[in-house]
C-alpha cells in the first residue's frame, strides 16, 4: 500500500509495471491477484489488465 501523502504520483503503477515486467522476463505466464470486489483497488488493477 502506498502511504497517503505519496498516492497519485505513479509509485503504485511503477511497482506493478516492474513486477509484471520481471515476471514476464522470468517466463512466468500467469499472475494471480486478490482484491475485494467492493473496494477501489479492484478497478485500479482491472485498468492494468487484471480480471
Backbone bond lengths (Angstrom), bond angles and torsions (degrees), N, CA, C in turn:
res aa  C-N    CA-C-N  psi(-1)  N-CA   C-N-CA  omega(-1)  CA-C   N-CA-C  phi
1 X - - - 1.435 - - 1.524 108.40 -
2 X 1.300 115.76 137.45 1.461 121.49 177.63 1.528 109.44 -84.47
3 X 1.322 117.14 134.07 1.465 121.46 178.11 1.524 109.69 -60.38
4 X 1.316 116.28 141.78 1.465 122.79 -174.98 1.533 113.35 -48.32
5 X 1.340 120.51 -47.09 1.468 118.88 -177.38 1.533 114.12 -63.91
6 X 1.333 116.87 -16.84 1.460 120.91 -176.14 1.526 113.75 -106.69
7 X 1.314 117.32 2.92 1.467 120.82 179.92 1.515 110.32 -71.76
8 X 1.329 114.95 151.13 1.460 120.69 177.18 1.517 113.66 81.42
9 X 1.320 117.40 10.99 1.467 121.28 -179.14 1.522 112.55 -108.51
10 X 1.327 116.54 2.69 1.461 120.18 178.14 1.519 115.61 90.52
11 X 1.337 117.23 4.77 1.466 119.01 -179.25 1.528 111.59 -64.99
12 X 1.320 116.98 -45.47 1.463 120.59 179.01 1.512 111.80 -63.10
13 X 1.323 116.05 -42.14 1.466 121.18 177.63 1.527 110.80 -59.55
14 X 1.331 116.23 -44.79 1.464 120.73 179.56 1.518 111.03 -63.40
15 X 1.323 116.82 -40.48 1.456 121.35 179.66 1.528 111.30 -64.04
16 X 1.328 116.79 -47.14 1.466 120.80 179.76 1.530 110.37 -65.57
17 X 1.324 117.80 -44.34 1.473 121.10 179.91 1.527 111.07 -61.22
18 X 1.328 117.10 -40.96 1.465 120.53 178.85 1.525 110.75 -66.39
19 X 1.322 116.69 -43.24 1.462 119.90 177.71 1.523 112.50 -61.04
20 X 1.325 116.06 -42.50 1.470 120.12 178.39 1.522 111.06 -65.10
21 X 1.328 117.24 -41.08 1.470 121.15 179.48 1.529 110.87 -65.89
22 X 1.315 117.44 -42.68 1.466 120.50 178.29 1.524 111.42 -64.05
23 X 1.323 116.81 -40.53 1.468 120.43 178.19 1.522 110.40 -63.93
24 X 1.334 116.99 -43.55 1.466 120.83 179.38 1.532 110.57 -63.26
25 X 1.331 116.95 -42.75 1.465 120.86 179.41 1.522 112.11 -64.47
26 X 1.326 116.58 -29.04 1.465 121.38 179.02 1.524 111.87 -85.62
27 X 1.337 116.72 -0.90 1.459 120.44 178.68 1.518 114.21 80.80
28 X 1.309 117.13 19.03 1.464 120.60 179.03 1.527 107.64 -81.92
29 X 1.322 118.18 112.81 1.465 121.01 -171.66 1.529 115.57 -80.81
30 X 1.323 116.95 -18.87 1.465 118.14 -173.96 1.523 109.76 -149.13
31 X 1.334 115.43 134.54 1.463 121.39 177.68 1.516 108.88 -118.64
32 X 1.320 116.71 150.66 1.455 122.28 178.67 1.521 109.15 -118.76
33 X 1.302 115.31 142.97 1.449 121.82 -179.93 1.517 107.68 -142.85
34 X 1.318 116.89 140.50 1.458 121.20 178.44 1.519 109.39 -116.68
35 X 1.329 116.17 129.86 1.470 121.89 175.53 1.515 108.08 -140.91
36 X 1.306 116.70 141.27 1.459 121.85 179.09 1.528 109.81 -59.11
37 X 1.314 117.06 131.83 1.469 122.20 -176.03 1.519 113.43 -60.35
38 X 1.327 118.05 -24.54 1.463 119.61 -176.90 1.531 112.95 -102.93
39 X 1.324 117.26 2.14 1.464 119.84 -175.97 1.532 110.56 -102.07
40 X 1.331 116.84 156.36 1.461 121.68 -175.20 1.527 114.52 -61.35
41 X 1.341 122.15 -32.15 1.470 118.73 -177.86 1.520 113.77 -58.57
42 X 1.314 116.97 -27.32 1.471 119.25 179.84 1.525 110.08 -57.86
43 X 1.310 117.96 -45.49 1.471 121.30 179.44 1.526 111.44 -69.38
44 X 1.325 117.03 -37.62 1.463 121.94 178.79 1.527 109.99 -61.20
45 X 1.338 116.63 -46.55 1.461 121.00 178.27 1.531 111.59 -66.97
46 X 1.309 118.24 -37.19 1.468 121.16 178.92 1.525 110.62 -60.30
47 X 1.331 117.29 -37.79 1.470 120.43 178.37 1.526 111.60 -66.76
48 X 1.313 117.44 -15.92 1.450 121.94 178.87 1.517 112.50 -102.87
49 X 1.333 116.33 13.19 1.458 120.60 173.19 1.509 116.44 101.85
50 X 1.311 118.53 -2.97 1.464 119.93 178.74 1.527 109.43 -83.79
51 X 1.320 115.14 146.90 1.470 120.55 179.87 1.522 109.14 -122.08
